[in-house]
């Protein structure tokens, strides 16, 4: 047996059209010896039931893809089933890009960007940016940006970034404090 590769275009589990490479893993008797991860593969069967499963030990993103199984049914007809393997992952590594020690420094009346970034999850997360518990920006995946011209009253306010995933009820969170350098006006009185 050798590693034949064919290409198939299908929608993935998130509805995105992708090209998939299909390689022969197993015939009726043996695994394809050309497979580099052969030691992690096993065919598991239910004795007498005719059910066979491909077991992948320590599955990772490198194993993601379209899997196809050809089998013979009770009427000796060759049937085909397709399965998608896509690893789910929570968002991680949330950070405010332009912060130092959880503080973003800006200058009064000068444009300031609050940028929250996260390592994307699968399925994609939804980002929300809150200023003093009030949502100022929502939506997007991977990063979110809020721009404003700070005033003196914005000194020491907090921003909260949340990455919500459909995989968990607890969002990933990070807070940052705003430090505003104010412009001072000196007034002289001459008598």
Rosetta constraint file for C-alpha pairs under 8 A:
AtomPair CA 1 CA 32 HARMONIC 5.82 0.50
AtomPair CA 1 CA 33 HARMONIC 7.47 0.50
AtomPair CA 2 CA 24 HARMONIC 7.82 0.50
AtomPair CA 2 CA 32 HARMONIC 6.41 0.50
AtomPair CA 2 CA 33 HARMONIC 7.56 0.50
AtomPair CA 2 CA 34 HARMONIC 6.55 0.50
AtomPair CA 3 CA 23 HARMONIC 6.11 0.50
AtomPair CA 3 CA 24 HARMONIC 6.06 0.50
AtomPair CA 3 CA 25 HARMONIC 7.97 0.50
AtomPair CA 3 CA 32 HARMONIC 6.91 0.50
AtomPair CA 3 CA 34 HARMONIC 6.22 0.50
AtomPair CA 3 CA 35 HARMONIC 7.61 0.50
AtomPair CA 4 CA 22 HARMONIC 7.96 0.50
AtomPair CA 4 CA 23 HARMONIC 5.59 0.50
AtomPair CA 4 CA 24 HARMONIC 6.14 0.50
AtomPair CA 5 CA 21 HARMONIC 6.20 0.50
AtomPair CA 5 CA 22 HARMONIC 5.42 0.50
AtomPair CA 5 CA 23 HARMONIC 4.70 0.50
AtomPair CA 5 CA 24 HARMONIC 7.34 0.50
AtomPair CA 6 CA 21 HARMONIC 5.68 0.50
AtomPair CA 6 CA 22 HARMONIC 5.13 0.50
AtomPair CA 6 CA 23 HARMONIC 6.70 0.50
AtomPair CA 7 CA 19 HARMONIC 6.70 0.50
AtomPair CA 7 CA 20 HARMONIC 5.61 0.50
AtomPair CA 7 CA 21 HARMONIC 4.60 0.50
AtomPair CA 7 CA 22 HARMONIC 6.01 0.50
AtomPair CA 8 CA 19 HARMONIC 5.75 0.50
AtomPair CA 8 CA 20 HARMONIC 5.18 0.50
AtomPair CA 8 CA 21 HARMONIC 6.41 0.50
AtomPair CA 8 CA 22 HARMONIC 7.26 0.50
AtomPair CA 9 CA 17 HARMONIC 6.81 0.50
AtomPair CA 9 CA 18 HARMONIC 5.62 0.50
AtomPair CA 9 CA 19 HARMONIC 4.42 0.50
AtomPair CA 9 CA 20 HARMONIC 6.02 0.50
AtomPair CA 10 CA 17 HARMONIC 5.60 0.50
AtomPair CA 10 CA 18 HARMONIC 5.68 0.50
AtomPair CA 10 CA 19 HARMONIC 6.54 0.50
AtomPair CA 10 CA 20 HARMONIC 7.30 0.50
AtomPair CA 11 CA 15 HARMONIC 5.21 0.50
AtomPair CA 11 CA 16 HARMONIC 5.14 0.50
AtomPair CA 11 CA 17 HARMONIC 4.28 0.50
AtomPair CA 11 CA 18 HARMONIC 6.01 0.50
AtomPair CA 12 CA 16 HARMONIC 5.37 0.50
AtomPair CA 12 CA 17 HARMONIC 6.33 0.50
AtomPair CA 12 CA 18 HARMONIC 6.63 0.50
AtomPair CA 12 CA 84 HARMONIC 7.06 0.50
AtomPair CA 13 CA 84 HARMONIC 7.15 0.50
AtomPair CA 13 CA 86 HARMONIC 7.55 0.50
AtomPair CA 14 CA 123 HARMONIC 7.41 0.50
AtomPair CA 20 CA 65 HARMONIC 6.52 0.50
AtomPair CA 20 CA 66 HARMONIC 6.24 0.50
AtomPair CA 21 CA 65 HARMONIC 7.82 0.50
AtomPair CA 21 CA 66 HARMONIC 7.57 0.50
AtomPair CA 22 CA 66 HARMONIC 6.99 0.50
AtomPair CA 22 CA 67 HARMONIC 7.11 0.50
AtomPair CA 22 CA 68 HARMONIC 7.73 0.50
AtomPair CA 24 CA 32 HARMONIC 6.82 0.50
AtomPair CA 25 CA 31 HARMONIC 5.61 0.50
AtomPair CA 25 CA 32 HARMONIC 5.26 0.50
AtomPair CA 25 CA 35 HARMONIC 7.42 0.50
AtomPair CA 26 CA 30 HARMONIC 5.61 0.50
AtomPair CA 26 CA 31 HARMONIC 4.31 0.50
AtomPair CA 26 CA 32 HARMONIC 5.78 0.50
AtomPair CA 27 CA 31 HARMONIC 6.66 0.50
AtomPair CA 27 CA 32 HARMONIC 7.83 0.50
AtomPair CA 31 CA 38 HARMONIC 7.59 0.50
AtomPair CA 33 CA 38 HARMONIC 7.25 0.50
AtomPair CA 37 CA 41 HARMONIC 7.14 0.50
AtomPair CA 40 CA 56 HARMONIC 5.65 0.50
AtomPair CA 40 CA 57 HARMONIC 4.90 0.50
AtomPair CA 40 CA 58 HARMONIC 7.26 0.50
AtomPair CA 41 CA 54 HARMONIC 7.07 0.50
AtomPair CA 41 CA 55 HARMONIC 5.79 0.50
AtomPair CA 41 CA 56 HARMONIC 4.90 0.50
AtomPair CA 41 CA 57 HARMONIC 6.43 0.50
AtomPair CA 42 CA 54 HARMONIC 5.97 0.50
AtomPair CA 42 CA 55 HARMONIC 5.12 0.50
AtomPair CA 42 CA 56 HARMONIC 6.67 0.50
AtomPair CA 43 CA 52 HARMONIC 6.58 0.50
AtomPair CA 43 CA 53 HARMONIC 5.63 0.50
AtomPair CA 43 CA 54 HARMONIC 4.82 0.50
AtomPair CA 43 CA 55 HARMONIC 6.05 0.50
AtomPair CA 44 CA 52 HARMONIC 5.60 0.50
AtomPair CA 44 CA 53 HARMONIC 5.11 0.50
AtomPair CA 44 CA 54 HARMONIC 6.37 0.50
AtomPair CA 44 CA 55 HARMONIC 6.75 0.50
AtomPair CA 45 CA 49 HARMONIC 7.95 0.50
AtomPair CA 45 CA 50 HARMONIC 7.08 0.50
AtomPair CA 45 CA 51 HARMONIC 5.50 0.50
AtomPair CA 45 CA 52 HARMONIC 4.34 0.50
AtomPair CA 45 CA 53 HARMONIC 6.27 0.50
AtomPair CA 46 CA 50 HARMONIC 6.50 0.50
AtomPair CA 46 CA 51 HARMONIC 5.52 0.50
AtomPair CA 46 CA 52 HARMONIC 6.75 0.50
AtomPair CA 47 CA 51 HARMONIC 7.91 0.50
AtomPair CA 59 CA 63 HARMONIC 6.08 0.50
AtomPair CA 60 CA 64 HARMONIC 7.08 0.50
AtomPair CA 60 CA 87 HARMONIC 6.81 0.50
AtomPair CA 61 CA 86 HARMONIC 7.21 0.50
AtomPair CA 61 CA 87 HARMONIC 6.03 0.50
AtomPair CA 63 CA 85 HARMONIC 7.38 0.50
AtomPair CA 64 CA 84 HARMONIC 7.52 0.50
AtomPair CA 64 CA 85 HARMONIC 4.96 0.50
AtomPair CA 64 CA 86 HARMONIC 4.96 0.50
AtomPair CA 64 CA 87 HARMONIC 6.68 0.50
AtomPair CA 65 CA 84 HARMONIC 5.74 0.50
AtomPair CA 65 CA 85 HARMONIC 5.29 0.50
AtomPair CA 65 CA 86 HARMONIC 6.54 0.50
AtomPair CA 66 CA 82 HARMONIC 6.87 0.50
AtomPair CA 66 CA 83 HARMONIC 5.80 0.50
AtomPair CA 66 CA 84 HARMONIC 4.63 0.50
AtomPair CA 66 CA 85 HARMONIC 6.40 0.50
AtomPair CA 67 CA 82 HARMONIC 5.68 0.50
AtomPair CA 67 CA 83 HARMONIC 5.03 0.50
AtomPair CA 67 CA 84 HARMONIC 6.08 0.50
AtomPair CA 67 CA 85 HARMONIC 7.39 0.50
AtomPair CA 68 CA 80 HARMONIC 6.96 0.50
AtomPair CA 68 CA 81 HARMONIC 5.70 0.50
AtomPair CA 68 CA 82 HARMONIC 4.43 0.50
AtomPair CA 68 CA 83 HARMONIC 6.23 0.50
AtomPair CA 69 CA 80 HARMONIC 5.65 0.50
AtomPair CA 69 CA 81 HARMONIC 5.20 0.50
AtomPair CA 69 CA 82 HARMONIC 6.37 0.50
AtomPair CA 70 CA 78 HARMONIC 6.53 0.50
AtomPair CA 70 CA 79 HARMONIC 5.61 0.50
AtomPair CA 70 CA 80 HARMONIC 4.53 0.50
AtomPair CA 70 CA 81 HARMONIC 6.55 0.50
AtomPair CA 71 CA 78 HARMONIC 5.51 0.50
AtomPair CA 71 CA 79 HARMONIC 5.31 0.50
AtomPair CA 71 CA 80 HARMONIC 6.46 0.50
AtomPair CA 72 CA 76 HARMONIC 5.35 0.50
AtomPair CA 72 CA 77 HARMONIC 5.39 0.50
AtomPair CA 72 CA 78 HARMONIC 4.49 0.50
AtomPair CA 72 CA 79 HARMONIC 5.98 0.50
AtomPair CA 73 CA 77 HARMONIC 5.48 0.50
AtomPair CA 73 CA 78 HARMONIC 6.46 0.50
AtomPair CA 73 CA 79 HARMONIC 6.70 0.50
AtomPair CA 87 CA 122 HARMONIC 7.23 0.50
AtomPair CA 88 CA 121 HARMONIC 7.31 0.50
AtomPair CA 88 CA 122 HARMONIC 4.87 0.50
AtomPair CA 88 CA 123 HARMONIC 6.46 0.50
AtomPair CA 89 CA 121 HARMONIC 4.98 0.50
AtomPair CA 89 CA 122 HARMONIC 4.88 0.50
AtomPair CA 89 CA 123 HARMONIC 7.17 0.50
AtomPair CA 90 CA 120 HARMONIC 7.63 0.50
AtomPair CA 90 CA 121 HARMONIC 4.71 0.50
AtomPair CA 90 CA 122 HARMONIC 6.52 0.50
AtomPair CA 90 CA 123 HARMONIC 7.98 0.50
AtomPair CA 90 CA 125 HARMONIC 7.99 0.50
AtomPair CA 90 CA 165 HARMONIC 6.66 0.50
AtomPair CA 90 CA 167 HARMONIC 6.95 0.50
AtomPair CA 91 CA 118 HARMONIC 6.54 0.50
AtomPair CA 91 CA 119 HARMONIC 5.59 0.50
AtomPair CA 91 CA 120 HARMONIC 4.97 0.50
AtomPair CA 91 CA 121 HARMONIC 4.06 0.50
AtomPair CA 91 CA 122 HARMONIC 7.57 0.50
AtomPair CA 91 CA 124 HARMONIC 7.81 0.50
AtomPair CA 91 CA 125 HARMONIC 6.59 0.50
AtomPair CA 91 CA 163 HARMONIC 6.94 0.50
AtomPair CA 91 CA 165 HARMONIC 7.19 0.50
AtomPair CA 91 CA 172 HARMONIC 7.34 0.50
AtomPair CA 92 CA 118 HARMONIC 5.97 0.50
AtomPair CA 92 CA 119 HARMONIC 5.10 0.50
AtomPair CA 92 CA 120 HARMONIC 6.94 0.50
AtomPair CA 92 CA 121 HARMONIC 7.29 0.50
AtomPair CA 92 CA 172 HARMONIC 7.31 0.50
AtomPair CA 93 CA 118 HARMONIC 5.50 0.50
AtomPair CA 93 CA 119 HARMONIC 5.59 0.50
AtomPair CA 94 CA 116 HARMONIC 7.18 0.50
AtomPair CA 94 CA 117 HARMONIC 5.74 0.50
AtomPair CA 94 CA 118 HARMONIC 4.28 0.50
AtomPair CA 94 CA 119 HARMONIC 6.79 0.50
AtomPair CA 94 CA 163 HARMONIC 7.97 0.50
AtomPair CA 94 CA 172 HARMONIC 7.30 0.50
AtomPair CA 94 CA 173 HARMONIC 7.22 0.50
AtomPair CA 94 CA 174 HARMONIC 6.66 0.50
AtomPair CA 95 CA 116 HARMONIC 5.69 0.50
AtomPair CA 95 CA 117 HARMONIC 5.42 0.50
AtomPair CA 95 CA 118 HARMONIC 6.41 0.50
AtomPair CA 95 CA 174 HARMONIC 6.76 0.50
AtomPair CA 96 CA 102 HARMONIC 7.76 0.50
AtomPair CA 96 CA 114 HARMONIC 7.18 0.50
AtomPair CA 96 CA 115 HARMONIC 5.54 0.50
AtomPair CA 96 CA 116 HARMONIC 4.44 0.50
AtomPair CA 96 CA 117 HARMONIC 6.26 0.50
AtomPair CA 96 CA 174 HARMONIC 7.86 0.50
AtomPair CA 96 CA 176 HARMONIC 7.29 0.50
AtomPair CA 97 CA 114 HARMONIC 7.86 0.50
AtomPair CA 97 CA 115 HARMONIC 5.56 0.50
AtomPair CA 97 CA 116 HARMONIC 6.07 0.50
AtomPair CA 97 CA 117 HARMONIC 6.64 0.50
AtomPair CA 98 CA 104 HARMONIC 6.29 0.50
AtomPair CA 98 CA 114 HARMONIC 7.22 0.50
AtomPair CA 98 CA 115 HARMONIC 6.75 0.50
AtomPair CA 99 CA 103 HARMONIC 5.11 0.50
AtomPair CA 99 CA 104 HARMONIC 4.55 0.50
AtomPair CA 99 CA 105 HARMONIC 7.50 0.50
AtomPair CA 99 CA 176 HARMONIC 7.56 0.50
AtomPair CA 100 CA 104 HARMONIC 6.47 0.50
AtomPair CA 102 CA 175 HARMONIC 7.15 0.50
AtomPair CA 102 CA 176 HARMONIC 4.86 0.50
AtomPair CA 102 CA 177 HARMONIC 6.34 0.50
AtomPair CA 103 CA 176 HARMONIC 5.42 0.50
AtomPair CA 103 CA 177 HARMONIC 4.75 0.50
AtomPair CA 103 CA 178 HARMONIC 5.75 0.50
AtomPair CA 103 CA 179 HARMONIC 6.62 0.50
AtomPair CA 104 CA 114 HARMONIC 7.75 0.50
AtomPair CA 104 CA 176 HARMONIC 6.95 0.50
AtomPair CA 104 CA 177 HARMONIC 6.28 0.50
AtomPair CA 104 CA 178 HARMONIC 4.99 0.50
AtomPair CA 104 CA 179 HARMONIC 6.00 0.50
AtomPair CA 105 CA 178 HARMONIC 5.99 0.50
AtomPair CA 105 CA 179 HARMONIC 4.65 0.50
AtomPair CA 105 CA 180 HARMONIC 5.84 0.50
AtomPair CA 105 CA 181 HARMONIC 7.41 0.50
AtomPair CA 106 CA 110 HARMONIC 7.30 0.50
AtomPair CA 106 CA 112 HARMONIC 6.13 0.50
AtomPair CA 106 CA 150 HARMONIC 7.48 0.50
AtomPair CA 106 CA 178 HARMONIC 7.39 0.50
AtomPair CA 106 CA 179 HARMONIC 6.23 0.50
AtomPair CA 106 CA 180 HARMONIC 4.90 0.50
AtomPair CA 106 CA 181 HARMONIC 6.18 0.50
AtomPair CA 107 CA 111 HARMONIC 7.95 0.50
AtomPair CA 107 CA 112 HARMONIC 7.85 0.50
AtomPair CA 107 CA 150 HARMONIC 7.14 0.50
AtomPair CA 107 CA 180 HARMONIC 5.32 0.50
AtomPair CA 107 CA 181 HARMONIC 4.73 0.50
AtomPair CA 107 CA 182 HARMONIC 6.22 0.50
AtomPair CA 107 CA 183 HARMONIC 7.92 0.50
AtomPair CA 108 CA 149 HARMONIC 7.15 0.50
AtomPair CA 108 CA 150 HARMONIC 5.29 0.50
AtomPair CA 108 CA 151 HARMONIC 5.12 0.50
AtomPair CA 108 CA 152 HARMONIC 6.40 0.50
AtomPair CA 108 CA 180 HARMONIC 6.01 0.50
AtomPair CA 108 CA 181 HARMONIC 5.93 0.50
AtomPair CA 108 CA 182 HARMONIC 5.08 0.50
AtomPair CA 108 CA 183 HARMONIC 6.50 0.50
AtomPair CA 109 CA 149 HARMONIC 5.00 0.50
AtomPair CA 109 CA 150 HARMONIC 5.35 0.50
AtomPair CA 109 CA 151 HARMONIC 5.87 0.50
AtomPair CA 110 CA 149 HARMONIC 5.40 0.50
AtomPair CA 110 CA 150 HARMONIC 6.75 0.50
AtomPair CA 111 CA 147 HARMONIC 6.81 0.50
AtomPair CA 111 CA 148 HARMONIC 5.69 0.50
AtomPair CA 111 CA 149 HARMONIC 4.60 0.50
AtomPair CA 111 CA 150 HARMONIC 7.18 0.50
AtomPair CA 112 CA 147 HARMONIC 5.62 0.50
AtomPair CA 112 CA 148 HARMONIC 5.52 0.50
AtomPair CA 112 CA 149 HARMONIC 5.99 0.50
AtomPair CA 112 CA 150 HARMONIC 7.02 0.50
AtomPair CA 113 CA 145 HARMONIC 6.55 0.50
AtomPair CA 113 CA 146 HARMONIC 5.66 0.50
AtomPair CA 113 CA 147 HARMONIC 4.42 0.50
AtomPair CA 113 CA 148 HARMONIC 6.68 0.50
AtomPair CA 114 CA 145 HARMONIC 5.69 0.50
AtomPair CA 114 CA 146 HARMONIC 5.17 0.50
AtomPair CA 114 CA 147 HARMONIC 6.33 0.50
AtomPair CA 115 CA 143 HARMONIC 7.08 0.50
AtomPair CA 115 CA 144 HARMONIC 5.86 0.50
AtomPair CA 115 CA 145 HARMONIC 4.54 0.50
AtomPair CA 115 CA 146 HARMONIC 6.58 0.50
AtomPair CA 116 CA 129 HARMONIC 7.90 0.50
AtomPair CA 116 CA 143 HARMONIC 5.55 0.50
AtomPair CA 116 CA 144 HARMONIC 5.40 0.50
AtomPair CA 116 CA 145 HARMONIC 6.53 0.50
AtomPair CA 116 CA 161 HARMONIC 6.48 0.50
AtomPair CA 117 CA 142 HARMONIC 5.73 0.50
AtomPair CA 117 CA 143 HARMONIC 4.23 0.50
AtomPair CA 117 CA 144 HARMONIC 6.61 0.50
AtomPair CA 118 CA 142 HARMONIC 5.19 0.50
AtomPair CA 118 CA 143 HARMONIC 6.21 0.50
AtomPair CA 118 CA 163 HARMONIC 7.60 0.50
AtomPair CA 119 CA 142 HARMONIC 6.23 0.50
AtomPair CA 120 CA 124 HARMONIC 6.24 0.50
AtomPair CA 120 CA 125 HARMONIC 6.79 0.50
AtomPair CA 120 CA 141 HARMONIC 6.87 0.50
AtomPair CA 120 CA 142 HARMONIC 5.26 0.50
AtomPair CA 121 CA 125 HARMONIC 6.00 0.50
AtomPair CA 121 CA 165 HARMONIC 7.57 0.50
AtomPair CA 123 CA 165 HARMONIC 7.36 0.50
AtomPair CA 123 CA 166 HARMONIC 7.41 0.50
AtomPair CA 124 CA 141 HARMONIC 6.25 0.50
AtomPair CA 124 CA 165 HARMONIC 6.99 0.50
AtomPair CA 125 CA 140 HARMONIC 7.90 0.50
AtomPair CA 125 CA 141 HARMONIC 5.77 0.50
AtomPair CA 125 CA 142 HARMONIC 7.67 0.50
AtomPair CA 125 CA 163 HARMONIC 5.85 0.50
AtomPair CA 125 CA 164 HARMONIC 5.30 0.50
AtomPair CA 125 CA 165 HARMONIC 4.66 0.50
AtomPair CA 125 CA 166 HARMONIC 7.40 0.50
AtomPair CA 126 CA 138 HARMONIC 7.55 0.50
AtomPair CA 126 CA 139 HARMONIC 5.45 0.50
AtomPair CA 126 CA 140 HARMONIC 5.78 0.50
AtomPair CA 126 CA 141 HARMONIC 5.67 0.50
AtomPair CA 126 CA 163 HARMONIC 5.64 0.50
AtomPair CA 126 CA 164 HARMONIC 5.20 0.50
AtomPair CA 126 CA 165 HARMONIC 6.67 0.50
AtomPair CA 127 CA 138 HARMONIC 5.88 0.50
AtomPair CA 127 CA 139 HARMONIC 5.34 0.50
AtomPair CA 127 CA 140 HARMONIC 5.81 0.50
AtomPair CA 127 CA 141 HARMONIC 6.21 0.50
AtomPair CA 127 CA 142 HARMONIC 7.71 0.50
AtomPair CA 127 CA 143 HARMONIC 7.27 0.50
AtomPair CA 127 CA 144 HARMONIC 6.67 0.50
AtomPair CA 127 CA 161 HARMONIC 7.06 0.50
AtomPair CA 127 CA 162 HARMONIC 5.64 0.50
AtomPair CA 127 CA 163 HARMONIC 4.65 0.50
AtomPair CA 127 CA 164 HARMONIC 6.41 0.50
AtomPair CA 128 CA 135 HARMONIC 6.92 0.50
AtomPair CA 128 CA 136 HARMONIC 7.94 0.50
AtomPair CA 128 CA 137 HARMONIC 5.88 0.50
AtomPair CA 128 CA 138 HARMONIC 4.32 0.50
AtomPair CA 128 CA 139 HARMONIC 6.32 0.50
AtomPair CA 128 CA 144 HARMONIC 7.64 0.50
AtomPair CA 128 CA 161 HARMONIC 5.74 0.50
AtomPair CA 128 CA 162 HARMONIC 5.19 0.50
AtomPair CA 128 CA 163 HARMONIC 6.65 0.50
AtomPair CA 129 CA 135 HARMONIC 5.84 0.50
AtomPair CA 129 CA 136 HARMONIC 5.92 0.50
AtomPair CA 129 CA 137 HARMONIC 5.14 0.50
AtomPair CA 129 CA 138 HARMONIC 6.22 0.50
AtomPair CA 129 CA 144 HARMONIC 7.46 0.50
AtomPair CA 129 CA 146 HARMONIC 7.78 0.50
AtomPair CA 129 CA 159 HARMONIC 6.84 0.50
AtomPair CA 129 CA 160 HARMONIC 5.75 0.50
AtomPair CA 129 CA 161 HARMONIC 4.62 0.50
AtomPair CA 129 CA 162 HARMONIC 6.53 0.50
AtomPair CA 130 CA 134 HARMONIC 5.03 0.50
AtomPair CA 130 CA 135 HARMONIC 4.14 0.50
AtomPair CA 130 CA 136 HARMONIC 5.47 0.50
AtomPair CA 130 CA 137 HARMONIC 7.02 0.50
AtomPair CA 130 CA 159 HARMONIC 5.46 0.50
AtomPair CA 130 CA 160 HARMONIC 5.01 0.50
AtomPair CA 130 CA 161 HARMONIC 6.41 0.50
AtomPair CA 131 CA 135 HARMONIC 6.28 0.50
AtomPair CA 131 CA 136 HARMONIC 6.34 0.50
AtomPair CA 131 CA 157 HARMONIC 7.40 0.50
AtomPair CA 131 CA 158 HARMONIC 6.06 0.50
AtomPair CA 131 CA 159 HARMONIC 4.57 0.50
AtomPair CA 131 CA 160 HARMONIC 6.52 0.50
AtomPair CA 132 CA 157 HARMONIC 6.55 0.50
AtomPair CA 132 CA 158 HARMONIC 5.62 0.50
AtomPair CA 132 CA 159 HARMONIC 6.24 0.50
AtomPair CA 132 CA 160 HARMONIC 7.72 0.50
AtomPair CA 133 CA 159 HARMONIC 7.80 0.50
AtomPair CA 133 CA 160 HARMONIC 7.41 0.50
AtomPair CA 136 CA 146 HARMONIC 7.48 0.50
AtomPair CA 137 CA 144 HARMONIC 7.61 0.50
AtomPair CA 137 CA 145 HARMONIC 7.72 0.50
AtomPair CA 137 CA 146 HARMONIC 6.62 0.50
AtomPair CA 138 CA 144 HARMONIC 7.79 0.50
AtomPair CA 139 CA 144 HARMONIC 7.68 0.50
AtomPair CA 140 CA 144 HARMONIC 6.46 0.50
AtomPair CA 150 CA 154 HARMONIC 5.85 0.50
AtomPair CA 150 CA 180 HARMONIC 7.25 0.50
AtomPair CA 151 CA 155 HARMONIC 7.53 0.50
AtomPair CA 151 CA 180 HARMONIC 7.63 0.50
AtomPair CA 151 CA 182 HARMONIC 7.89 0.50
AtomPair CA 152 CA 180 HARMONIC 6.80 0.50
AtomPair CA 152 CA 182 HARMONIC 6.28 0.50
AtomPair CA 154 CA 178 HARMONIC 7.11 0.50
AtomPair CA 154 CA 179 HARMONIC 7.96 0.50
AtomPair CA 154 CA 180 HARMONIC 6.90 0.50
AtomPair CA 155 CA 178 HARMONIC 5.83 0.50
AtomPair CA 155 CA 179 HARMONIC 5.21 0.50
AtomPair CA 155 CA 180 HARMONIC 4.92 0.50
AtomPair CA 156 CA 177 HARMONIC 5.66 0.50
AtomPair CA 156 CA 178 HARMONIC 5.05 0.50
AtomPair CA 156 CA 179 HARMONIC 5.61 0.50
AtomPair CA 156 CA 180 HARMONIC 7.56 0.50
AtomPair CA 157 CA 177 HARMONIC 5.77 0.50
AtomPair CA 157 CA 178 HARMONIC 5.53 0.50
AtomPair CA 157 CA 179 HARMONIC 7.99 0.50
AtomPair CA 158 CA 175 HARMONIC 6.64 0.50
AtomPair CA 158 CA 176 HARMONIC 5.61 0.50
AtomPair CA 158 CA 177 HARMONIC 4.53 0.50
AtomPair CA 158 CA 178 HARMONIC 6.27 0.50
AtomPair CA 159 CA 175 HARMONIC 5.56 0.50
AtomPair CA 159 CA 176 HARMONIC 5.38 0.50
AtomPair CA 159 CA 177 HARMONIC 6.46 0.50
AtomPair CA 159 CA 178 HARMONIC 7.78 0.50
AtomPair CA 160 CA 173 HARMONIC 6.93 0.50
AtomPair CA 160 CA 174 HARMONIC 5.78 0.50
AtomPair CA 160 CA 175 HARMONIC 4.42 0.50
AtomPair CA 160 CA 176 HARMONIC 6.65 0.50
AtomPair CA 161 CA 173 HARMONIC 5.65 0.50
AtomPair CA 161 CA 174 HARMONIC 5.35 0.50
AtomPair CA 161 CA 175 HARMONIC 6.31 0.50
AtomPair CA 162 CA 171 HARMONIC 5.89 0.50
AtomPair CA 162 CA 172 HARMONIC 5.58 0.50
AtomPair CA 162 CA 173 HARMONIC 4.63 0.50
AtomPair CA 162 CA 174 HARMONIC 6.81 0.50
AtomPair CA 163 CA 171 HARMONIC 5.36 0.50
AtomPair CA 163 CA 172 HARMONIC 5.04 0.50
AtomPair CA 163 CA 173 HARMONIC 6.54 0.50
AtomPair CA 164 CA 168 HARMONIC 7.76 0.50
AtomPair CA 164 CA 169 HARMONIC 7.77 0.50
AtomPair CA 164 CA 170 HARMONIC 7.31 0.50
AtomPair CA 164 CA 171 HARMONIC 4.56 0.50
AtomPair CA 164 CA 172 HARMONIC 6.64 0.50
AtomPair CA 165 CA 169 HARMONIC 7.51 0.50
AtomPair CA 165 CA 171 HARMONIC 6.68 0.50
